[in-house]
């Protein structure tokens, strides 16, 4: 067991990983584990995943229903539609102001639900105390993508650098919806910070800003591969000058 821990530390934690969220960090580590599983075992000379599949036959089956470690609480929203949980305010929205709601407190997120049981939003849970309300930018992006006319009045505009913010600013409401939805989709997988940095990188490179380009760049950022991308063409430039 100690050797396995050491292997993970040497091979999966060097260089020190960085991510925009706990979920994104876990995703990067799982991708790294999948690469290790596809490699051959040093002693048995077969893929690690094959050995693991053979061991699973001797393990007890997992429960049919996934365990959800969640503390459900009854909360009362204030006049602005925000609920206080562990001294931090989580906005559900003006529609839910001065109402009694159920809120699930998980390790990484807070999930307030409406009277009919529908999920309102899932902001990241803050450990400690923050004076600012904890909004979920990804949830707000989903709303703005459906109603792109409200982009100019959205509270998350300041979360974007000028280069990224200018992209939807110069679009009309109809064409603005698609790039915002692309950012939302990639942010759900890679975290908002890496996604915003990826959009900025793709824009500065003069490439088409679409979901595929943003997603690829965001994953490179999370893996610590840098943000510039592309190949080093300096050797080719030198070759062309010598040919002249």
C-alpha positions as CSV (number, residue, x, y, z in Angstrom):
1,X,0.0,0.0,0.0
2,X,2.8,2.4,0.9
3,X,4.5,1.7,-2.5
4,X,1.2,2.4,-4.3
5,X,0.9,5.8,-2.4
6,X,4.5,6.6,-3.4
7,X,3.8,5.7,-7.0
8,X,0.8,8.0,-7.2
9,X,2.8,10.8,-5.6
10,X,5.8,10.5,-7.9
11,X,3.9,9.9,-11.1
12,X,0.5,11.8,-10.7
13,X,1.4,14.7,-8.5
14,X,4.6,15.9,-10.1
15,X,4.7,18.7,-11.2
16,X,2.3,20.0,-8.6
17,X,-1.2,20.0,-10.3
18,X,-3.5,23.0,-10.4
19,X,-7.2,23.2,-11.3
20,X,-10.1,25.6,-11.2
21,X,-12.1,23.4,-8.9
22,X,-12.0,20.3,-6.8
23,X,-14.0,18.5,-9.4
24,X,-11.7,19.5,-12.2
25,X,-8.7,18.4,-10.2
26,X,-10.3,15.0,-9.6
27,X,-11.0,14.7,-13.4
28,X,-7.4,15.3,-14.2
29,X,-6.2,12.7,-11.7
30,X,-8.7,10.1,-13.0
31,X,-7.5,10.7,-16.6
32,X,-4.0,10.2,-15.4
33,X,-5.0,6.9,-13.6
34,X,-6.7,5.7,-16.9
35,X,-3.4,6.3,-18.7
36,X,-1.6,4.2,-16.1
37,X,-4.2,1.5,-16.3
38,X,-3.6,1.2,-20.0
39,X,0.1,0.6,-19.6
40,X,1.7,-2.8,-19.1
41,X,2.4,-4.0,-15.5
42,X,6.2,-4.0,-14.8
43,X,6.1,-7.6,-13.6
44,X,3.3,-9.4,-15.4
45,X,3.7,-7.7,-18.8
46,X,0.0,-7.2,-19.3
47,X,-2.1,-4.1,-19.1
48,X,-2.9,-3.0,-15.5
49,X,-6.6,-2.7,-16.4
50,X,-6.7,-6.4,-17.2
51,X,-5.3,-7.3,-13.8
52,X,-7.8,-5.1,-12.1
53,X,-10.7,-6.6,-14.0
54,X,-9.5,-10.1,-12.9
55,X,-9.4,-8.9,-9.3
56,X,-12.9,-7.5,-9.5
57,X,-14.3,-11.0,-9.8
58,X,-13.2,-11.6,-6.2
59,X,-14.7,-8.4,-4.8
60,X,-18.1,-7.8,-3.3
61,X,-20.6,-6.1,-5.6
62,X,-21.3,-2.4,-5.1
63,X,-24.8,-1.3,-4.0
64,X,-27.2,-0.7,-6.9
65,X,-27.9,2.9,-5.6
66,X,-25.0,5.3,-5.4
67,X,-24.4,6.7,-1.9
68,X,-25.0,10.4,-1.7
69,X,-23.2,12.0,1.4
70,X,-25.5,15.0,1.7
71,X,-26.9,16.9,4.7
72,X,-30.4,18.1,3.8
73,X,-31.5,21.2,5.7
74,X,-34.6,23.4,5.8
75,X,-33.5,27.0,5.1
76,X,-35.4,30.3,4.8
77,X,-34.3,32.8,2.1
78,X,-34.1,36.5,2.7
79,X,-35.7,39.3,0.7
80,X,-33.0,39.0,-2.0
81,X,-33.6,35.2,-2.4
82,X,-30.4,34.1,-0.6
83,X,-30.2,31.4,2.0
84,X,-27.6,31.3,4.8
85,X,-25.8,28.0,5.4
86,X,-23.0,27.7,7.8
87,X,-22.6,31.6,8.0
88,X,-22.3,31.9,4.2
89,X,-25.0,33.2,1.8
90,X,-26.0,31.3,-1.3
91,X,-28.4,33.1,-3.7
92,X,-31.2,31.0,-5.1
93,X,-32.6,34.0,-7.0
94,X,-35.3,36.7,-6.5
95,X,-38.0,34.2,-7.5
96,X,-37.4,32.3,-4.3
97,X,-37.2,35.3,-1.9
98,X,-38.7,34.9,1.6
99,X,-39.5,31.2,1.1
100,X,-38.7,28.0,3.0
101,X,-36.6,25.7,0.8
102,X,-34.7,22.4,1.2
103,X,-30.9,22.7,0.7
104,X,-28.5,19.8,0.4
105,X,-25.0,20.5,1.8
106,X,-22.4,18.3,0.1
107,X,-18.7,18.4,0.4
108,X,-18.1,20.5,-2.7
109,X,-21.5,22.1,-3.4
110,X,-24.8,23.4,-2.1
111,X,-28.0,22.3,-3.8
112,X,-31.1,24.4,-2.9
113,X,-34.4,22.9,-4.2
114,X,-37.7,24.5,-4.9
115,X,-41.0,23.5,-3.3
116,X,-41.6,20.9,-6.0
117,X,-38.2,19.3,-5.5
118,X,-36.5,20.8,-8.6
119,X,-32.8,21.8,-8.3
120,X,-32.5,25.6,-8.5
121,X,-28.7,25.9,-8.7
122,X,-25.6,24.2,-7.4
123,X,-23.0,26.8,-6.2
124,X,-19.6,25.6,-4.9
125,X,-19.6,25.2,-1.1
126,X,-17.4,27.6,0.8
127,X,-15.5,26.3,3.8
128,X,-14.9,29.0,6.3
129,X,-16.6,32.4,6.1
130,X,-17.0,34.7,3.1
131,X,-18.8,38.1,3.3
132,X,-19.8,37.8,-0.4
133,X,-22.8,35.7,-1.6
134,X,-21.6,32.5,-3.2
135,X,-23.1,32.3,-6.7
136,X,-22.5,29.5,-9.3
137,X,-21.1,31.1,-12.5
138,X,-21.8,27.9,-14.4
139,X,-25.5,27.9,-13.5
140,X,-25.7,31.6,-14.4
141,X,-24.1,30.9,-17.7
142,X,-26.8,28.3,-18.4
143,X,-29.5,30.9,-17.8
144,X,-27.7,33.5,-19.9
145,X,-27.2,31.1,-22.7
146,X,-31.0,30.6,-22.8
147,X,-31.7,34.3,-22.4
148,X,-28.6,36.0,-24.0
149,X,-30.1,39.5,-23.9
150,X,-29.4,39.6,-20.2
151,X,-25.6,39.2,-20.7
152,X,-25.0,42.9,-20.2
153,X,-26.7,43.0,-16.9
154,X,-25.3,39.7,-15.6
155,X,-23.3,39.7,-12.3
156,X,-20.5,37.4,-13.7
157,X,-19.2,39.8,-16.3
158,X,-16.4,40.9,-14.0
159,X,-15.2,37.2,-13.7
160,X,-14.1,37.4,-17.4
161,X,-11.0,39.3,-18.6
162,X,-11.6,42.0,-21.2
163,X,-10.5,39.7,-24.1
164,X,-13.2,37.1,-23.2
165,X,-15.9,39.6,-22.2
166,X,-15.5,41.4,-25.6
167,X,-16.4,38.2,-27.4
168,X,-20.2,38.1,-26.4
169,X,-20.2,41.9,-26.1
170,X,-19.8,42.4,-29.9
171,X,-22.4,39.8,-30.8
172,X,-26.2,40.1,-31.1
173,X,-28.5,38.1,-28.8
174,X,-29.0,35.3,-31.3
175,X,-25.3,34.6,-32.0
176,X,-24.2,35.2,-28.4
177,X,-26.0,32.1,-27.1
178,X,-23.8,29.5,-28.7
179,X,-20.4,30.6,-27.4
180,X,-21.8,31.2,-23.9
181,X,-23.2,27.6,-23.9
182,X,-19.8,26.3,-25.1
183,X,-18.1,28.1,-22.2
184,X,-20.7,26.6,-19.8
185,X,-20.3,23.1,-21.1
186,X,-16.5,23.2,-20.9
187,X,-16.6,24.9,-17.4
188,X,-18.7,22.0,-16.1
189,X,-15.9,19.6,-16.9
190,X,-12.8,21.7,-16.5
191,X,-13.8,24.5,-14.1
192,X,-14.5,28.1,-14.9
193,X,-11.0,29.4,-14.3
194,X,-9.3,27.1,-16.8
195,X,-12.1,27.6,-19.3
196,X,-11.9,31.4,-19.2
197,X,-8.1,31.1,-19.6
198,X,-8.6,28.8,-22.6
199,X,-11.1,31.2,-24.3
200,X,-8.6,34.0,-23.8
201,X,-5.8,31.9,-25.2
202,X,-7.8,30.7,-28.3
203,X,-9.0,34.3,-28.9
204,X,-5.5,35.7,-28.7
205,X,-4.2,33.1,-31.1
206,X,-6.8,34.1,-33.7
207,X,-8.4,30.7,-33.8
208,X,-12.1,29.9,-34.0
209,X,-13.7,30.0,-30.6
210,X,-15.8,26.8,-30.4
211,X,-16.4,24.1,-27.9
212,X,-13.7,21.7,-29.2
213,X,-11.0,24.4,-29.2
214,X,-11.9,25.6,-25.7
215,X,-12.1,22.1,-24.3
216,X,-8.8,21.0,-25.7
217,X,-7.0,24.1,-24.5
218,X,-8.6,24.0,-21.0
219,X,-7.5,20.4,-20.6
220,X,-3.9,21.3,-21.5
221,X,-4.0,24.1,-18.9
222,X,-5.2,21.7,-16.2
223,X,-2.5,19.2,-17.1
224,X,0.1,21.9,-16.8
225,X,1.1,21.7,-20.5
226,X,1.0,25.4,-21.0
227,X,-1.5,27.6,-22.8
228,X,0.4,28.5,-26.0
229,X,-0.2,25.2,-27.8
230,X,1.0,24.5,-31.4
231,X,4.5,23.6,-32.5
232,X,7.8,25.5,-32.3
233,X,8.4,26.6,-35.9
234,X,11.7,28.5,-35.2
235,X,13.8,25.7,-36.7
236,X,11.7,25.9,-39.9
237,X,12.1,29.7,-40.0
238,X,15.9,29.2,-39.8
239,X,15.8,26.6,-42.5
240,X,13.9,28.9,-44.9
241,X,16.3,31.7,-44.3
242,X,19.3,29.5,-45.1
243,X,17.5,28.3,-48.3
244,X,17.1,31.9,-49.4
